[in-house]
Amino acid sequence: MSQGSLIAQGSLVAIVTPMFDDGRLDIPSLNALIDYHIDQGTDGIVIVGTTGESPTVDFDEHCLLIKTAVSQVNGRVPVIAGTGANSTKEAIELTQKAKELGVDACLLVAPYYNKPTQEGLYQHFMAIANAVDIPQILYNVPGRTGCDLSNDTTLRLAAHKNIIGIKDATGGIERGTDLILRAPKDFAVLSGDDATAMSLMLLGGKGVITVTGNVAPKLMHEMCVAAVAGDAIKAREINAKLFQLHQKLFVEANPMPVKWVLAQMGLIKMGIRLPMVQLSAQYHDVLRNACKPAGIL
């Protein structure tokens, strides 16, 4: 099997970063959360992604979170570190540090805010892939970054040996299908959108980097197994239990809703960093009701 098929498959949780009420990192809770995920069947840990509040942790904290995840996982599942930045130099430095800390792969978000051209995106990702010899997964989330990595640019990048896949968070099934059909066989197309992840996997996607998996890891794993295997009936049955979570975990900006649910489950404390704030009270019952079909809360 290729590197991509070994690392980028199944239910990969975009794990939250537990924090104390004052915003300090809660490393003991992170360790416990990682063990919980592995026990529940999560296929891989994605540490310090957007859901992990990467924009508000500093460089030393970023490295501490990666180091903690690698140590706690201890080889049981792949660890993928978010190391993207809108500065190519910074992304290279973070990716190199993550490699030194022992991750299995890195997740590199398209540069946000500065809106590079497709050629700029190509050169950005190529520079990182050339600088650091580690498996790398592209991450396209135009709704957050303000720029969109096209399928054509993605396919240019897929020719690099270190670029093993993409997290496609566009939610576009037609677009995802086009990418799956044209990508090299060993290039992993992963969903970054929980609501359409099952459909993308049934069409040939290899898995999902999931927010919902934070709170319903066992069901997400089981749904991914069925969908990747082409068992549409079973995948739909499981996904029906998850669908309200896929939607309602985004009633306010991620990770505010998912951290609230995890705190209600007793898995983390309520800490979150500005400019993120606690979930608005008007959504508490909305989230509680969304949890019921999945058997949580």
N, C-alpha and C positions, 0 to 999 in steps of 0.2 A: 504494500500500500504506500501511496505517496505521503509526504509530510502533511499536506493539506488534509487528506482524508483521515489521518490519525489525530490531528489537533483540532481542526475546525469541523466538528460534526456534533449533531444532537442538540441538547438543551444546554447552552452556555450562559450562565447567569451573569448579567451585568450587576455585580454585587454592590449593595450600598456600602457606604463607609460609616460604621457606627460612631457616634459621638456622644460625649457627655452633654449635659444641659448647657454648659458654658462654651461648647463648640470644640473642646479638646478631643483628639482622637481617642476612641475607646478600643484599644487593642485587644483586651481580653474578650470583649463581645465579638470582635471580628473573628478571632480564633474559634469561638464557639459557633458562630454563624457558618464558617467554612465547614466545620465538622458536621453541622446540621445538613448542609447542602449535599455533602458527600454521602451521608447516611440516607438521604432522600432520593439519591440517584442522579443528581445534577452531573452533567457530563464534562463540565469544565468551569473554571472560575475566571471571569474577566474582572480584573482589579483596576481601580482608578479610571474607570470610564466616566462618561457624563453622569450616569446614575450614581457613581461613586464620588460625585462632587469634585471632579478633577480641576475645574476652574478656580476653586477656592482653597486648594491645598498648595503649600509651597513646595519647593524642590525637595527639601529634606523630608517632609511628610510624605510626598509622593514616593520617594525611595523607601521610606520605612514601611509604607503600606504594601509595596511590591515585595520587599524582603519578608514581611510577616506572612503574606499569602504563600510565597514559595516554601517557607519553612513549615507552615502549618499543613499545607497540602501534602508535602513530603512525597511527591511523585504519584499520589493516588489518582489524580486527574490532571489534565493540562491546566497550566496557568497562563493566561494571556493578559498582558499589561497594556493599558492605555498609555501611549507615549506620543500622541500627536500634539501638534502646536501650529499656530499660524506663522511661526518663525521656523524656517527649515533648519537653521543651526540649533535651535532649542530642541526640535524634534529629534535630531541626530543625537544630541547629548543625552536626552532621556532614553532613547532606544538603546544606546550603547550601555548606559547604566543598568537598564532592565536586563540586558543580556548578561552583564557581569553578575547580576543578582540571581540569575538562574531561571528566568522564565522560559516557557516553551515557545512563545510567539508574542508579537506586539500588535496592537490595534492602533491604526493611525488615521485619525479623523482628517477630513479635508480641511485645509486652512480656512479658518473662520474670519469674518469681518472684512478682511482686505480684498476679497473677491478676485482671485487670480484668474487668468484665462485658462483654457484647457491645456495650452502648452506650458503655462506656469505650473499647473497641477501635475502634469506629466514630469516636468523637471524636478519638482519638489519631491515627489515620491521616488523617483529614480535616484535622486541624490541620497536619500535615506537608505534605500535598498543597496546602493553601491557602497555606502559607508559602514553599514553594520550587517554582518553575515548572520542573520537570524530570520526565521519565518515571519512574514509580515502580512497583516490583513488590512486592506483598505477599508475606510469607513465613510460612506456617503450619507449625510443627513442634511440635505439642503434646507429643511425647515428650521434648523438651528444655526447652520453655518453661514447661510447667505450665498453659498456657491454650490454648484451641482457638478459632480464628477460624471461625465457622460459615459455611456456604455463603450463607445469607441475608444475613449481615453483609457478606460479600465482594461480593455482588451490589449491595448498597446503595452500597458504595464504588466499584464499577466504573463508576458513573455519572459520577464525577469525571474530567475530561479528562486529568489527570496520572497517574491510576492505570491502568496499561496491562495488568496481568496479575497472576498469583499463582504462587508456587512452593508447590505442595501436597505437603508431605512426610508426609502422613498414611498413604500407602500404600493407601488405600481406593479400590478401583476403582469400586465403586458410588457412592461419594461424589464421586469425580472425574468420573464420567459425568454425574451430576446437575448438577454445576457447568458442564461443557462444554455441556450441552443448554440451560441457562438463561442463560448468560452472553451479553453482547453479542458480535456476530460478531468485532469487532476486539479483544476482550479475550483475552489469551494465557493459557491454562492450561498451566503447566509442571509436570512432575513434579519432586519433590525426593527421590524414592525410587528408586534405581537398579533394584532388583529388580522393580518394577512399571512402570517407565517405558515400556517397549516397549508394554505393554498400553494404557496411558493415551494414548500417541500414536496407536495404531491406532484408538482411539475418538474421536480428534479433538484431542488435546493437541498443542501446538506444539513441544515440545522437553523438555529435561531440564537441570536444574542438577545436575551430576554429580560424584560423588566418584570413581567408577570411571574417568572420563575423565582423571583425573590420570595414570594409569599405562597406559591403553590408549586414547589419544585418537583414533587413526585408526579403530579399530573402533567406538568410540562414535559418531563422526561418521557413519560408513557405516550403522550401525544406525538412527540418527535419520533420515537421509535416506530409508531404505527405509520406516520406520514412518510417518513423516509423509505419505509418498506413498501409503500404504495397501498397500504390498507386503509382506503378512504373511509369505509364505514366505521371502523374503530376510531380513527383519527377524528372524525366528525363528532362521534359520541363524546369523546373526552373534551374536545375543543368547545362543545356546547356548555360544559361546566365552567369553562375558563373565560368565555367570551365577554361576560360583563366586566370581569377584571381587566381584560385587554382594553376595554373602552374606558372604564371609570378610573383606572390608575393614572389617567391623564386629564382628570377634571381640572387640575391645576398643574403647574409646571413640575415635571419630573425632576428630582425624586421626592417632592413634598408628599404626594399621596401614598407612595409605596413605603416611605419611612413611617408614616402614621400607622399604616396597617401592621407593619412589623412590630411597632411599639405596642399596639393593641394585642398582638400575639405573644408579647412578653419576650421577644427575641432581641430587641435593642431598646435603648433609651430614646428619648424624644429629641436628642440634640440634632441640630442642623445649622448650617452657616449662612449668614447673610451674604448675598441678598435673598437667598431662599429663607422662607419663614414657615411656621407651622401651618398645616392644612387648615383652611377656613372651616369654622364650626358648621356652616351650612352644608358641607359635604360629608360630614361624619356618617350620617345615616345612609347616604348614597353609597359610601364605601362598604359599610356593614352589609347592606343588602347585596352588593356585588360579590361579596365573599361567600354568601350562603350556598350558591350552587356548587362551589368548589370545596365546600365542607370546612371552611375556616371561619374563625370568629363565631 
